[in-house]
Amino acid sequence: MLGALPLLGHMLEFGKNPFEYMVKLRNTLGEIGEFRMFHQQMVLMTGPEANEAFFRAPDAQLDQSQAYKIMTPIFGKGVVFDAPPHKKDQQLKMLMPVLRDKPMRGYAQVIVQEVEQMIANWGETGEIDLLEFMKELTIYTSSHCLLGDEFRYELNEEFAKIYHDLEKGVNPLAFVFPYLPLPVFRRRDKARARLQELVTGIIAKRAQKAEKSEDAFQLLIEAKYDDGSHLSAHEITGMLIGTIFAGHHTTAGTAAWTLLELARRPEYMDLVLSELDQHFGVDGEVTFQSLREIPILENVIKEVLRLHPPLIFLIRKVMQDFHFKDYTVKAGKYVCASPRVSHRIAEVFPNPDKFDPERYSETRQEDAKPFSWIAFGGGKHKCSGNAFAMLQLKAIFSILLRRYTFELINDKDAYQDDFTQMVVQPLSPCRVRYVKRKELKAAVAEATTIASQEKKSTVPGFAIILDRELCQGHATCMTEAPELFQVDDAGNVTLLQDNPSLDLLNQAQQAEKYCPSKAIKIQLK
């Protein structure tokens, strides 16, 4: 490991700019290379083949829990990453129903309501710190959708402060020294204790109500382990924190970068506005289904996530010797996959530094190779909230961009990623100017003149290939094609037809398209 310093290893160079360091490592050593952070030996794996080996490895070999002990002070001891494997799996399954297809269909209206409230007093024009605005907006949308009215309306100011202190506790030092007596860690621990007090109080209040809520909080109150025992207030607190981290922790930065990239490139802003105007009109209703039918905006978001993935690397601890091609990574080391590095490999994404949403068009499909685009991770540990994140982002922009246009205040190159944070976001301050759209009706009229033609399939038949390792039980497939898929309460999928008829092809393709974990492939015969 060339260049390693005594005690520190490569920590100083890595800490200055982890992305640049990892790119240099890949350019020097190829798809697998080793470095050292303090006393920990790390192995970086990049590229589709290395990513697939990383994400498909069983927990007994590459353990996610051991790598994310950084979250134990935040989630709590015995919760998620700190729980024994059988208990962790049960805890994660308890949260899945709130992210399944049926409840997701009600979230669009909630998000729209929050956006409208946030911009109600904006007026004709003004300036905002875009990142701070998106942080506030996404904490409201996430808490309202996932946690319920108490957190959104009764506790929003205190909860926002608590969450801020917890978020700051995700510090690079915590990977190695999670309990150092630093002020940032003391605030983290105090916030965790206060949140548990609030959660205990809300549980008591809800127990007195005859009418039950349908949010994640209530789901956890009523959930039971396999042995029939309920979650404790300590466990519920940790899992609620985990839910919000999944729904907000990464989305605010992605939302900010989406607007920044569009403001940098008026040609793409015009394409997105035209699509939204044509699809929604002046006051068209934003629904779960309508948000599925805006591919230009979706491709823009995907390209933002390719260039600016919030998590610069994902880590696993090697519990048993891990083999990849001619390499063997010994037990005790850590391996990491880097979305940021893998997304900028020219052999996978030509001209990788260029912002080009058309990469994901039907004609190009540069992300089609498995494990090439890994903004949400991959394998059975792929972020289970990825469908919610995309819904949240599209719902926000379906309102925001139909009401206002946005302009950069500083030079376009002044907006850069902040690599000093564990979750990468634009550097603060991140100021933009908003201007109310005045010719919206005329723009809608022009956009609706664009005609689209449907293409009819003439293929003789098809087969369904289900990757059960990737399936997370969202049940989107059952909603799209109930004649083809059945998903039970435990998230197990059954294929109902071995030789489906051709008239079900469109439904099958919709199930493939909208599966959040990309576990379904439709193969034409």
C-alpha positions in Angstrom: 0.0 0.0 0.0 2.2 2.8 -1.3 1.9 6.2 0.3 0.5 5.0 3.6 1.5 7.1 6.7 2.3 5.5 10.1 -1.0 5.2 12.1 -3.0 7.3 9.7 -2.6 5.1 6.6 -4.2 6.9 3.6 -6.7 8.8 5.8 -5.3 12.3 5.1 -5.3 11.9 1.3 -8.7 10.1 1.4 -10.2 12.8 3.7 -9.2 15.7 1.4 -11.3 14.3 -1.5 -12.4 10.7 -1.2 -13.6 10.6 -4.8 -10.3 11.8 -6.3 -8.4 9.4 -4.1 -10.6 6.4 -5.2 -10.4 7.3 -8.9 -6.6 7.4 -8.6 -6.7 4.0 -6.8 -8.8 2.5 -9.7 -6.6 4.1 -12.4 -3.5 2.7 -10.7 -4.7 -0.8 -9.5 -7.8 -1.5 -11.6 -11.1 -2.8 -10.5 -9.8 -3.9 -7.1 -7.3 -2.0 -5.0 -6.3 -1.8 -1.3 -5.8 1.1 1.0 -5.7 1.8 4.7 -7.8 4.1 7.0 -6.1 4.3 10.3 -5.6 0.6 11.3 -8.4 -0.7 9.0 -7.4 -2.4 5.8 -9.9 -1.4 3.0 -10.4 -2.9 -0.5 -12.1 -0.8 -3.1 -14.1 -2.7 -5.8 -15.4 -0.9 -8.8 -17.1 -1.7 -12.2 -20.2 -3.8 -12.9 -18.5 -7.2 -12.4 -16.9 -6.2 -9.1 -20.1 -4.6 -8.0 -22.1 -7.7 -8.7 -19.7 -9.8 -6.7 -19.9 -7.3 -3.8 -23.7 -7.0 -3.8 -24.5 -10.7 -4.3 -22.1 -12.0 -1.6 -24.0 -13.6 1.3 -24.1 -11.9 4.7 -22.0 -14.7 6.2 -19.2 -13.7 3.9 -19.6 -9.9 3.5 -21.4 -8.5 6.6 -23.1 -5.2 6.2 -23.9 -5.0 9.9 -20.2 -5.1 11.0 -19.4 -2.3 8.6 -22.1 0.1 9.8 -21.5 0.1 13.5 -21.2 3.8 12.9 -25.0 3.9 13.1 -25.3 2.0 16.4 -25.2 5.2 18.6 -27.9 6.7 16.3 -30.3 3.8 15.7 -29.5 2.2 19.2 -28.0 -1.0 20.5 -29.8 -4.0 19.3 -31.5 -2.2 16.4 -31.0 -3.0 12.7 -27.2 -3.1 12.1 -26.5 -3.9 15.7 -29.1 -6.6 16.0 -28.3 -10.3 15.5 -29.0 -11.4 11.9 -32.3 -13.2 12.5 -33.5 -10.2 14.5 -32.3 -7.6 12.0 -34.2 -9.4 9.2 -37.4 -9.4 11.2 -37.0 -5.7 12.0 -36.5 -4.8 8.3 -39.5 -6.8 7.3 -41.6 -4.9 9.8 -40.9 -1.7 7.9 -41.5 -3.1 4.4 -45.4 -2.7 4.4 -45.1 1.1 4.6 -42.9 1.1 1.4 -45.0 -1.4 -0.5 -47.0 -0.5 -3.5 -50.5 0.1 -1.9 -49.5 2.7 0.7 -47.2 4.4 -1.7 -50.2 5.4 -3.8 -51.3 7.8 -1.2 -48.0 9.6 -0.7 -48.1 11.7 -3.8 -50.9 13.9 -2.6 -49.2 14.4 0.8 -45.9 15.5 -0.9 -47.8 17.9 -3.2 -49.5 19.5 -0.2 -46.2 20.0 1.5 -44.6 21.7 -1.5 -47.6 24.0 -2.0 -47.3 25.1 1.7 -43.6 25.7 1.4 -43.9 28.0 -1.6 -47.3 29.7 -0.7 -45.6 33.0 0.3 -42.9 33.1 -2.3 -44.4 35.9 -4.4 -43.1 36.8 -7.8 -39.4 36.4 -7.3 -36.8 35.9 -4.5 -33.7 34.1 -3.4 -33.2 31.0 -1.3 -30.5 28.7 -0.1 -31.5 25.8 -2.2 -30.0 23.0 -0.1 -31.5 24.4 3.1 -34.9 24.7 1.4 -34.7 21.1 0.2 -33.6 19.8 3.6 -36.6 21.5 5.2 -39.0 20.3 2.5 -37.9 16.7 2.5 -38.0 16.4 6.3 -41.6 17.6 6.2 -42.6 15.2 3.3 -40.8 12.2 4.8 -42.0 12.7 8.3 -45.6 13.4 7.1 -45.7 10.3 4.8 -43.9 7.9 7.0 -44.1 8.9 10.7 -47.5 10.5 11.0 -49.2 13.8 12.1 -47.5 14.1 15.5 -44.0 14.4 14.1 -45.2 16.7 11.2 -47.4 19.1 13.1 -46.9 18.8 16.9 -43.2 18.2 17.0 -41.9 19.6 13.7 -39.5 22.2 15.2 -38.1 20.1 18.0 -37.9 17.0 15.7 -36.1 19.0 13.1 -33.4 20.0 15.6 -33.2 16.4 17.0 -32.8 15.1 13.5 -30.1 17.6 12.6 -28.0 16.6 15.7 -28.4 12.9 14.8 -27.5 13.6 11.2 -24.3 15.4 12.2 -23.4 12.3 14.2 -22.8 10.5 10.9 -19.1 11.6 10.9 -16.2 9.8 9.3 -14.5 9.5 12.7 -17.4 7.4 13.9 -16.3 4.6 11.6 -13.3 4.0 13.8 -14.0 5.9 17.0 -17.9 6.2 17.4 -17.8 7.1 21.1 -15.1 9.7 21.3 -16.1 12.5 23.8 -16.5 15.1 21.1 -19.3 17.8 21.2 -20.8 16.5 17.9 -21.2 13.0 19.4 -22.5 14.3 22.7 -25.2 16.2 20.9 -26.0 13.0 18.9 -26.5 11.0 22.1 -28.6 13.7 23.8 -30.8 13.9 20.7 -31.3 10.1 20.6 -32.3 10.1 24.3 -34.8 13.0 23.8 -36.4 11.4 20.8 -37.0 8.2 22.7 -38.8 10.3 25.4 -41.0 11.7 22.7 -41.7 8.4 21.1 -42.7 6.9 24.5 -45.1 9.7 25.0 -46.7 9.3 21.6 -47.1 5.5 22.1 -49.0 6.2 25.3 -51.3 8.8 23.6 -52.0 6.5 20.7 -52.9 3.7 23.0 -55.8 5.8 24.3 -57.3 6.5 20.8 -59.9 4.2 19.3 -59.0 5.1 15.7 -55.6 3.7 14.6 -53.2 5.5 12.3 -51.8 3.8 9.1 -48.2 5.2 9.2 -44.9 3.5 9.9 -45.0 4.5 13.5 -48.3 2.7 14.1 -47.0 -0.3 12.1 -44.0 -0.6 14.5 -46.2 -0.2 17.6 -48.3 -3.2 16.4 -45.5 -5.3 15.0 -44.4 -8.5 16.6 -41.3 -10.7 16.4 -41.7 -14.3 15.5 -41.8 -15.2 19.2 -44.8 -12.9 19.7 -43.0 -10.1 21.6 -43.5 -6.4 20.7 -40.8 -3.9 19.9 -39.6 -1.8 22.8 -39.8 2.1 22.7 -36.0 1.9 22.3 -36.3 -0.3 19.2 -39.2 1.7 17.8 -37.2 4.9 18.2 -34.2 3.5 16.3 -36.3 2.1 13.5 -38.2 5.4 13.1 -34.8 7.1 12.8 -33.8 4.6 10.2 -37.0 5.2 8.3 -36.4 8.9 8.0 -32.7 8.5 7.2 -33.8 6.4 4.2 -36.5 8.9 3.2 -34.7 12.1 3.8 -31.0 11.7 4.4 -30.0 11.4 0.8 -33.0 13.0 -1.0 -32.4 16.6 -0.1 -29.0 16.7 -1.8 -30.4 15.0 -4.9 -33.3 17.4 -5.1 -30.9 20.4 -4.9 -28.5 18.9 -7.5 -31.5 18.3 -9.8 -32.4 21.9 -9.9 -28.8 23.0 -10.1 -28.1 20.8 -13.1 -31.3 22.0 -14.9 -30.5 25.6 -14.1 -27.0 25.0 -15.6 -28.5 23.6 -18.8 -31.5 25.6 -20.1 -32.0 23.1 -23.0 -32.8 20.3 -20.5 -34.9 22.6 -18.3 -37.0 23.4 -21.4 -37.5 19.7 -22.1 -38.6 18.9 -18.6 -40.9 21.9 -18.5 -42.5 20.9 -21.8 -43.0 17.4 -20.5 -44.6 18.6 -17.2 -46.8 21.2 -19.0 -48.0 18.6 -21.6 -48.6 15.9 -19.0 -50.2 17.9 -16.1 -51.5 21.0 -17.8 -52.0 24.1 -15.6 -53.7 22.4 -12.7 -53.5 18.7 -13.5 -53.7 16.4 -10.5 -50.4 14.8 -9.4 -51.0 11.1 -8.6 -48.9 8.0 -8.1 -49.8 6.9 -11.7 -49.2 10.3 -13.3 -45.8 10.5 -11.8 -44.8 7.3 -13.6 -45.4 8.9 -17.0 -42.8 11.6 -17.0 -39.7 9.8 -18.4 -37.7 12.9 -19.2 -37.7 14.1 -15.6 -37.0 10.6 -14.4 -34.0 10.3 -16.7 -32.7 13.7 -15.4 -33.0 12.5 -11.8 -31.2 9.3 -12.7 -28.4 11.2 -14.4 -28.1 13.5 -11.3 -27.8 10.3 -9.2 -25.1 9.0 -11.5 -23.0 12.1 -11.2 -23.8 13.0 -7.6 -24.6 9.9 -5.7 -25.2 10.9 -2.1 -23.3 7.9 -0.7 -19.7 7.9 -2.1 -19.1 4.4 -0.9 -20.8 1.3 0.6 -18.9 -0.9 3.0 -19.0 -4.6 4.1 -16.7 -6.5 6.5 -15.1 -9.7 5.2 -16.1 -12.4 7.6 -14.9 -15.3 5.4 -12.2 -15.1 2.7 -13.8 -13.4 -0.4 -12.8 -14.4 -3.9 -13.2 -12.3 -7.0 -11.5 -13.4 -10.2 -7.9 -13.9 -9.4 -8.1 -12.0 -6.1 -8.6 -13.2 -2.5 -9.6 -10.7 0.2 -8.8 -12.1 3.6 -11.3 -12.2 6.4 -11.0 -9.2 8.7 -10.6 -6.6 6.0 -13.3 -4.3 4.7 -14.5 -4.1 1.1 -16.3 -1.1 -0.4 -18.2 -0.4 -3.6 -18.2 3.2 -4.8 -21.2 4.4 -6.9 -19.4 7.6 -7.6 -16.3 5.9 -9.1 -18.3 3.1 -10.9 -20.6 5.7 -12.5 -17.7 7.4 -14.2 -16.1 4.5 -15.9 -15.9 5.4 -19.6 -16.3 1.8 -20.8 -19.7 1.7 -19.1 -20.9 5.4 -19.5 -19.1 7.0 -22.5 -18.0 10.6 -21.9 -18.7 9.9 -18.2 -18.3 13.5 -16.9 -21.0 14.8 -19.3 -24.5 15.4 -18.0 -26.5 13.4 -20.5 -30.0 12.2 -19.3 -30.5 10.5 -22.7 -28.2 7.7 -21.6 -31.3 6.0 -20.2 -33.4 6.3 -23.3 -34.8 3.1 -24.9 -32.3 3.4 -27.8 -29.2 3.7 -25.6 -29.9 2.1 -22.2 -26.4 2.6 -20.9 -27.5 1.5 -17.4 -28.9 -1.8 -18.7 -25.8 -3.9 -17.7 -26.5 -5.3 -14.2 -24.8 -3.4 -11.4 -23.5 -0.6 -13.6 -25.8 2.1 -12.1 -25.8 1.6 -8.3 -27.0 4.9 -6.8 -29.3 2.9 -4.5 -26.9 0.0 -4.0 -27.8 -3.4 -5.3 -28.6 -7.0 -4.3 -30.9 -7.9 -1.5 -29.6 -4.9 0.5 -30.5 -2.4 -2.1 -32.1 0.6 -0.5 -35.7 -0.5 0.2 -36.8 3.2 0.1 -35.6 3.8 -3.5 -39.1 3.8 -4.9 -40.2 6.3 -2.3 -37.2 8.5 -3.0 -38.0 8.6 -6.7 -41.7 9.3 -6.0 -40.8 12.1 -3.6 -38.4 13.8 -6.1 -40.8 13.6 -9.0 -43.7 14.9 -7.0 -41.7 17.8 -5.7 -40.6 18.9 -9.2 -44.0 18.3 -10.7 -45.3 21.2 -8.6 -42.1 23.3 -8.1 -41.2 23.6 -11.8 -44.7 24.3 -13.0 -44.9 27.2 -10.6 -41.4 28.7 -10.8 -38.3 28.8 -12.9 -34.8 28.9 -11.2 -31.6 30.8 -12.0 -28.1 30.4 -10.6 -26.9 33.4 -8.6 -23.2 32.4 -8.7 -21.1 31.2 -11.6 -22.3 27.7 -12.6 -18.9 26.1 -11.8 -19.1 27.5 -8.2 -21.7 24.8 -7.3 -19.7 21.8 -6.3 -20.0 18.6 -4.2 -19.0 18.9 -0.5 -16.8 15.9 0.2 -16.3 16.8 3.8 -19.7 15.3 4.6 -20.5 11.6 4.9 -23.6 12.2 2.7 -22.4 14.2 -0.2 -24.4 17.3 -1.0 -23.8 20.6 -2.7 -21.5 23.0 -0.9 -23.3 25.6 1.3 -24.3 28.2 0.8 -26.1 27.2 -2.3 -28.1 30.2 -3.4 -30.5 30.4 -6.4 -33.1 32.8 -7.6 -36.7 31.8 -8.3 -39.1 33.6 -10.7 -42.8 32.9 -11.0 -43.9 31.4 -14.3 -46.3 33.9 -15.9 -47.1 32.3 -19.3 -48.0 28.9 -18.0 -51.2 28.6 -20.0 -49.5 29.5 -23.2 -46.7 27.0 -22.5 -49.2 24.2 -21.7 -51.1 24.9 -25.0 -47.8 24.7 -26.9 -46.7 21.5 -25.2 -49.9 19.7 -25.8 -49.5 20.0 -29.6 -46.7 17.4 -29.4 -48.1 14.1 -30.7 -47.0 10.7 -29.6 -47.5 7.4 -31.4 -47.8 4.0 -29.7 -45.8 1.1 -31.1 -47.5 -2.3 -31.3 -45.6 -5.4 -30.4 -45.7 -8.3 -32.8 -43.5 -10.8 -30.8 -44.8 -14.3 -30.5 -44.4 -14.8 -26.8 -42.5 -14.1 -23.6 -41.0 -15.5 -20.4 -40.7 -14.1 -16.9 -37.3 -14.4 -15.1 -37.5 -13.6 -11.4 -34.3 -13.0 -9.4 -35.3 -14.0 -5.9 -32.0 -12.8 -4.5 -32.9 -9.2 -5.6 -36.6 -9.3 -4.7 -37.5 -7.3 -1.6 -41.2 -7.9 -1.5 -42.5 -4.4 -2.5 -45.4 -6.1 -4.3 -45.4 -3.6 -7.2 -45.4 -6.6 -9.6 -48.7 -7.9 -8.1 -50.3 -4.5 -8.5 -49.2 -4.2 -12.2 -49.9 -7.8 -13.2 -52.1 -9.7 -10.7 -52.6 -12.5 -13.1 -48.9 -13.1 -13.2 -47.6 -12.4 -9.7 -48.7 -13.1 -6.1 -46.9 -11.7 -3.1 -47.8 -12.8 0.4 -47.5 -10.8 3.6 -44.0 -12.0 4.2 -42.9 -10.6 0.8 -42.5 -14.0 -1.0 -43.3 -13.9 -4.7 -45.1 -16.7 -6.6 -45.2 -16.7 -10.4 -48.8 -17.7 -11.3 -48.2 -18.7 -15.0 -45.4 -20.7 -16.5 -46.4 -19.8 -20.1 -48.2 -16.5 -19.9 -50.4 -15.5 -22.9 -49.3 -12.6 -25.1 -52.1 -10.4 -24.1 -50.4 -10.1 -20.6 -47.1 -8.8 -22.1 -47.8 -5.2 -21.4 -48.7 -5.8 -17.8 -45.5 -8.0 -17.4 -43.4 -5.2 -18.9 -44.9 -2.7 -16.5 -44.1 -5.0 -13.6 -40.5 -5.2 -14.9 -40.2 -1.5 -15.4 -41.5 -0.5 -12.0 -40.0 -3.2 -9.8 -37.9 -1.1 -7.3 -35.2 -3.7 -6.9 -35.0 -4.7 -10.7 -35.7 -8.4 -9.8 -37.9 -9.0 -12.9 -36.7 -9.5 -16.5 -39.1 -10.1 -19.4 -37.6 -12.2 -22.1 -39.2 -12.2 -25.5 -39.3 -15.5 -27.3 
